[in-house]
């Protein structure tokens, strides 16, 4: 995605958040902006704070949600007020379906991404979170995902499927500088990592970072175009040569 496109989308999101704040203040009722990714959620919070909104919350239907609806409130936020509906899709356990399969089928119905929250998939079952206003339509329309037949029901029973799987990667880096960590994550030389960072291909905590000497910390979220996304799980004690042990969990 080009910087200009990001800029346009960010301006549109800022306008939507501002409209929600004004409507909330006029009606004295909570107002909501559709599902946002983590970068967009940070931007929405920044906009709300800048315009003096005291009460706001991002909620995706469960505590660890990656995609969240952004809500502004006249008083203390209430997660129960969010217009979010879980949907359960069941299929044969011998059929293998992925997050991408479900997302593709839903998008093929003309459903916008802002309608869809997290999609959690396990053997024989998928739970997805959607805006309440679209829930009945989705249940009535989805009978197959790819070539696999599915049974689609409103609501959710039992525990949520496990969240996104991670692939741990352990090793050592010269330091916690961004160029060192990117080189380690992407299996590239440090000089290539510098070019990737300066080329705008690397984001830290959902913001593009072009500072090669930026200090990475535990729990920072790292995104590298062409590699994927992950989180810095741990920096260990230095080796005798002064290098740092690192544990990076890459999202699968």
C-alpha positions in Angstrom: 0.0 0.0 0.0 1.4 3.4 -1.0 1.8 6.2 1.4 -0.7 8.4 -0.4 -3.4 5.7 -0.1 -2.7 5.4 3.6 -2.9 9.1 3.9 -6.3 9.3 2.2 -7.7 6.4 4.2 -6.4 8.0 7.4 -8.1 11.3 6.5 -11.4 9.4 5.9 -11.1 7.6 9.2 -10.4 10.8 11.0 -13.6 12.3 9.5 -15.6 9.3 10.5 -14.4 9.5 14.1 -15.1 13.2 14.3 -18.6 12.6 12.9 -19.2 10.0 15.6 -18.0 12.3 18.3 -20.3 15.1 17.1 -23.3 12.8 16.9 -22.6 11.4 20.3 -22.4 14.9 21.8 -25.6 15.9 20.1 -27.6 12.8 21.0 -25.9 11.9 24.2 -25.8 8.3 23.1 -22.8 6.0 22.2 -21.7 6.2 18.6 -19.5 3.7 16.7 -17.1 3.4 13.9 -16.9 0.0 12.1 -14.2 -2.6 12.7 -10.6 -1.3 12.5 -7.3 -3.0 12.4 -4.8 -2.3 15.1 -3.1 0.6 13.3 -6.4 2.2 12.6 -7.5 1.8 16.2 -4.5 3.7 17.4 -5.2 6.5 15.0 -8.9 6.6 16.1 -7.8 6.9 19.7 -5.4 9.7 18.8 -8.2 11.6 17.0 -10.6 11.2 19.9 -8.1 12.6 22.3 -7.2 15.5 20.1 -10.8 16.5 19.9 -11.3 16.3 23.6 -13.4 13.1 23.7 -13.1 11.8 27.3 -14.8 8.4 27.0 -13.9 6.0 24.2 -13.2 2.3 23.8 -12.2 -0.2 21.2 -13.9 -3.6 21.5 -14.0 -6.6 19.2 -16.3 -9.0 21.0 -13.7 -10.6 23.3 -10.7 -9.4 25.3 -7.9 -10.3 22.9 -9.5 -9.2 19.7 -7.2 -7.8 17.0 -9.9 -6.1 15.0 -12.1 -3.8 17.1 -15.1 -1.5 16.7 -14.3 2.0 18.0 -16.9 3.6 20.2 -17.3 7.1 21.7 -19.5 7.5 24.8 -21.1 10.4 26.8 -20.0 8.6 30.0 -18.1 5.5 31.0 -17.8 3.1 28.1 -19.7 -0.2 28.2 -18.6 -3.2 26.1 -22.2 -4.5 26.2 -23.3 -1.5 24.1 -21.2 -2.4 21.1 -23.2 -3.5 18.0 -21.2 -6.8 17.6 -22.7 -10.2 16.9 -20.7 -13.5 16.9 -21.5 -16.1 14.2 -20.6 -19.7 14.2 -19.9 -21.7 11.1 -19.5 -25.5 11.3 -18.1 -27.8 8.7 -16.7 -31.4 8.5 -13.6 -31.9 10.5 -11.9 -33.6 7.6 -12.3 -30.4 5.5 -9.4 -27.9 5.9 -10.5 -24.3 5.9 -8.3 -21.3 6.8 -8.9 -17.7 7.8 -8.2 -16.6 4.2 -10.9 -19.0 2.9 -13.6 -17.5 5.2 -12.5 -13.9 4.5 -12.5 -14.5 0.8 -16.0 -16.0 0.8 -17.4 -13.1 2.8 -15.7 -10.5 0.7 -17.1 -12.2 -2.4 -20.6 -11.4 -1.1 -19.7 -7.7 -1.3 -19.3 -7.3 2.4 -16.9 -4.5 3.4 -13.9 -5.2 5.6 -15.2 -2.7 8.2 -18.2 -5.0 8.8 -15.9 -8.0 9.8 -14.0 -8.4 13.0 -11.8 -11.4 13.9 -12.2 -14.7 12.2 -11.2 -17.6 14.5 -10.8 -21.0 12.9 -10.3 -24.4 14.4 -11.0 -28.0 13.3 -14.6 -28.2 12.1 -15.6 -24.7 13.5 -15.2 -21.0 12.8 -16.4 -18.1 15.0 -16.4 -14.7 13.4 -17.5 -11.3 14.8 -19.5 -9.0 12.6 -21.5 -5.7 12.9 -24.9 -6.7 14.2 -26.8 -5.0 11.3 -25.2 -7.5 8.9 -25.4 -10.6 10.9 -28.7 -12.0 9.6 -27.7 -11.3 6.0 -24.4 -13.2 6.4 -26.2 -16.2 8.0 -28.8 -16.3 5.2 -26.2 -16.1 2.4 -23.2 -18.3 3.5 -23.8 -21.9 2.7 -20.4 -22.7 1.3 -16.8 -21.6 1.9 -15.0 -22.4 -1.3 -16.3 -25.9 -2.2 -16.9 -26.8 1.5 -20.5 -26.8 2.8 -20.9 -24.9 6.1 -23.7 -24.5 8.6 -24.0 -20.9 9.7 -25.7 -19.9 12.9 -26.1 -16.7 15.0 -24.3 -16.7 18.3 -21.5 -18.9 19.8 -21.5 -21.9 22.1 -18.5 -23.0 24.2 -15.1 -21.6 24.2 -13.6 -19.4 21.4 -11.3 -21.2 19.0 -7.7 -20.3 19.8 -6.4 -17.1 18.4 -3.9 -16.7 15.6 -1.1 -19.2 15.8 2.5 -18.1 16.2 5.8 -19.5 15.1 8.5 -18.8 17.6 12.0 -17.9 16.4 14.9 -17.7 18.8 18.4 -16.4 18.2 20.8 -13.6 19.0 21.1 -10.1 17.7 23.9 -7.6 18.0 21.6 -5.1 19.7 17.9 -4.1 20.0 18.2 -1.6 17.2 15.6 -1.9 14.6 18.0 -2.8 11.8 19.4 -5.7 13.8 15.9 -7.1 14.7 14.7 -6.8 11.1 17.7 -8.6 9.8 17.1 -11.4 12.3 13.4 -11.6 11.6 13.7 -11.6 7.8 16.9 -13.7 7.5 18.6 -10.9 5.7 21.9 -9.0 6.0 22.0 -5.9 8.1 22.6 -3.8 5.0 19.5 -5.2 3.3 17.5 -4.6 6.5 18.6 -0.9 6.4 17.3 -0.6 2.9 14.0 -2.2 3.9 13.6 0.2 6.8 14.5 3.3 4.8 12.2 2.2 2.0 9.2 2.3 4.3 8.7 -1.5 4.4 8.8 -1.8 8.2 6.3 -0.8 10.8 6.6 -0.9 14.6 3.4 -0.9 16.6 1.4 -0.2 13.4 3.4 2.9 12.4 5.9 3.0 9.6 9.4 3.5 11.1 12.3 4.6 8.9 14.7 5.2 11.8 17.2 2.3 11.6 18.6 2.9 15.1 15.1 2.9 16.7 15.3 0.8 19.9 12.9 -2.2 19.9 11.4 -3.3 23.2 9.6 -6.4 24.4 6.0 -6.6 23.3 6.6 -4.3 20.3 4.7 -5.4 17.2 6.8 -5.7 14.1 5.5 -5.8 10.5 7.8 -6.3 7.5 6.3 -6.2 4.0 6.9 -9.5 2.3 7.7 -11.3 5.6 4.6 -10.8 7.7 3.9 -9.7 11.3 5.1 -10.7 14.7 5.7 -9.6 18.3 8.9 -9.3 20.3 8.2 -11.8 23.1 11.5 -11.5 24.9 15.0 -10.1 25.0 17.2 -12.3 27.1 20.4 -11.6 29.0 23.5 -10.7 26.9 26.0 -13.3 25.7 29.7 -13.1 26.7 30.2 -11.2 23.4 27.6 -8.7 24.3 24.9 -9.9 21.9 21.3 -10.2 23.0 19.1 -13.3 23.0 15.8 -12.7 21.3 12.5 -14.5 21.1 10.2 -13.4 18.2 6.8 -14.8 17.7 5.7 -14.6 14.1 2.0 -14.7 13.3 1.2 -17.6 11.1 
